[in-house]
Amino acid sequence: MHSIVLGDAGTNVLRRAETDYLASSLGGFGRLGRVVVRWPLLVIVFWIALAVALFVLLPPLAKIAGEKPPEFLPSDAPVLVANNAMIKEFNESDSQNSLLVVLSNDNGLGPAEEAVYRKLVDNLRADHAVVMLQDFISTPALRDVVTSKDHKAWYLPVGLAGEIATPAASESPPTSPARRPRSAT
């Protein structure tokens, strides 16, 4: 039987207690501490086995999140209400996953920038993830609408497949990177 000393180990010994009594008097934490000190390798093996068992038995978090995705925005959020109104008025696909590409040149837009715009539009139209594109190439009447007032930028609304913040949406980025057009000098 082992004993420990509580207090000063010199002449002022407060009390001697046997370790069995001390561990049980501290409750579950005392017994747990005693097991950890006596068999540390067993405790390490237990934690490793528990981690492996949880990894094998529980499904990945990404799978669970994909099965029951929460709403990114409430259905009455102003941005979604406006987006739905735009989809309805322009008879576009029902995509709530949209982005706005801006092509700009501080020196103004010219034929070189329009060639970049046309190439970008062609690449986006070929991309399976793009379900809506409002460009002035296929709809010339939009040219004034998508051109900035100072004629230094073009805006290109793009609709992507999938709802916002769903696995389908995160798998559908456009393959063509938007580049800032440079003026031909």
C-alpha positions in Angstrom: 0.0 0.0 0.0 1.3 3.4 -0.9 0.7 6.6 1.0 1.1 10.2 0.1 1.6 13.2 2.3 -0.7 16.2 2.2 0.9 19.4 3.4 4.5 20.1 4.3 6.7 17.1 4.3 8.8 18.5 7.2 7.8 18.6 10.8 4.4 20.0 10.1 2.8 17.0 8.5 -0.9 17.7 8.2 -2.2 14.3 7.3 -1.2 11.0 5.7 -3.8 9.4 3.4 -3.6 6.1 1.6 -3.9 6.4 -2.1 -6.9 4.1 -2.3 -8.8 6.3 0.1 -7.7 9.5 -1.7 -8.7 8.3 -5.1 -12.1 7.3 -4.0 -12.6 10.5 -2.0 -12.0 12.5 -5.2 -14.7 10.6 -7.0 -14.6 9.6 -10.7 -11.8 12.1 -11.5 -9.6 10.6 -8.8 -10.1 7.1 -10.2 -9.6 8.3 -13.8 -6.4 10.1 -12.8 -5.1 7.0 -11.1 -5.8 4.9 -14.2 -4.1 7.4 -16.4 -1.0 7.5 -14.2 -0.8 3.7 -13.7 -1.4 2.7 -17.4 -0.6 5.6 -19.7 0.0 3.3 -22.7 -3.4 1.7 -22.3 -5.0 5.1 -22.2 -3.2 6.1 -25.4 -4.3 2.9 -27.1 -7.9 3.4 -25.9 -7.9 7.0 -27.5 -6.5 5.7 -30.8 -9.0 2.9 -30.9 -11.8 5.3 -30.2 -10.7 7.6 -32.9 -10.5 4.8 -35.5 -13.9 3.4 -34.4 -15.6 6.8 -34.8 -13.9 7.3 -38.2 -15.2 3.9 -39.4 -18.6 4.0 -37.9 -19.8 7.6 -38.4 -20.4 9.1 -41.9 -18.3 12.1 -43.0 -19.6 15.5 -42.1 -19.6 16.6 -45.8 -22.0 13.7 -46.6 -24.4 14.7 -43.8 -24.2 18.4 -44.9 -24.9 17.4 -48.5 -28.0 15.4 -47.6 -29.7 18.2 -45.5 -28.2 21.5 -46.6 -29.5 24.5 -44.6 -30.8 27.5 -46.4 -28.1 30.0 -47.2 -30.5 32.9 -47.2 -34.2 32.9 -46.1 -36.6 32.8 -49.0 -37.9 36.3 -48.2 -34.4 37.9 -48.3 -34.4 41.0 -50.4 -31.6 39.8 -52.7 -33.5 36.6 -53.4 -36.8 38.4 -54.0 -35.1 40.7 -56.5 -33.4 37.9 -58.2 -36.7 35.9 -58.5 -38.4 39.0 -59.9 -35.6 39.4 -62.5 -35.8 35.8 -63.5 -39.6 36.0 -63.9 -39.5 39.3 -65.9 -36.7 38.2 -68.2 -37.9 34.6 -68.6 -34.5 33.3 -67.6 -33.7 29.9 -66.0 -34.6 29.4 -62.4 -31.1 29.9 -61.1 -30.6 31.7 -57.8 -26.9 31.2 -58.1 -25.7 34.2 -60.0 -22.6 36.4 -60.3 -21.7 39.5 -62.1 -18.6 39.7 -64.3 -17.1 43.2 -64.8 -14.7 43.8 -67.6 -13.1 47.3 -67.4 -10.4 49.5 -68.8 -9.5 52.8 -67.3 -8.8 54.1 -70.8 -12.2 53.2 -72.2 -13.5 50.2 -74.0 -12.6 49.5 -77.6 -12.4 46.7 -80.2 -9.7 44.8 -78.3 -11.8 44.7 -75.2 -14.9 43.7 -77.2 -12.9 40.7 -78.6 -12.1 39.6 -75.0 -15.7 40.1 -74.1 -16.8 38.0 -77.1 -14.3 35.2 -76.2 -15.5 35.2 -72.6 -19.1 35.0 -73.6 -18.3 32.1 -76.0 -16.4 30.2 -73.3 -19.2 30.8 -70.8 -21.9 29.6 -73.2 -19.9 26.4 -73.8 -19.7 25.8 -70.1 -22.3 23.3 -68.8 -22.5 25.0 -65.4 -23.7 28.3 -66.9 -27.5 28.3 -67.3 -28.1 32.0 -68.0 -26.1 34.7 -69.6 -27.2 38.3 -70.4 -24.8 39.6 -73.0 -25.0 42.3 -75.7 -23.7 39.9 -78.3 -26.8 37.7 -78.4 -29.1 40.6 -77.4 -27.7 43.8 -78.9 -30.4 45.9 -77.2 -28.6 45.2 -73.9 -25.4 46.9 -74.9 -26.4 50.3 -73.3 -27.8 48.6 -70.2 -24.6 46.6 -69.5 -22.2 49.4 -70.3 -21.2 51.8 -67.6 -22.1 55.5 -67.9 -18.4 56.4 -68.4 -17.9 53.7 -71.0 -15.1 52.1 -69.1 -16.8 48.9 -68.0 -19.1 46.1 -69.3 -21.2 44.1 -66.9 -22.0 40.5 -67.7 -24.7 38.8 -65.5 -24.1 35.0 -65.3 -26.4 32.4 -63.8 -24.9 29.2 -62.6 -26.5 25.7 -62.0 -27.6 24.9 -58.5 -29.1 26.8 -55.6 -26.8 29.1 -53.5 -24.6 27.2 -51.0 -25.5 23.7 -52.2 -23.1 21.0 -53.4 -24.4 21.5 -57.0 -23.5 25.2 -56.8 -20.1 24.6 -55.4 -19.4 22.2 -58.2 -20.4 24.7 -61.0 -17.8 27.5 -61.2 -17.3 28.7 -64.7 -14.2 27.2 -66.3 -13.2 30.5 -68.0 -11.5 32.9 -65.6 -12.6 36.5 -66.0 -9.7 38.6 -67.0 -9.4 42.3 -66.9 -9.1 43.5 -70.5 -6.0 45.5 -71.4 -6.0 48.3 -73.9 -4.2 47.6 -77.2 -1.2 49.9 -77.3 
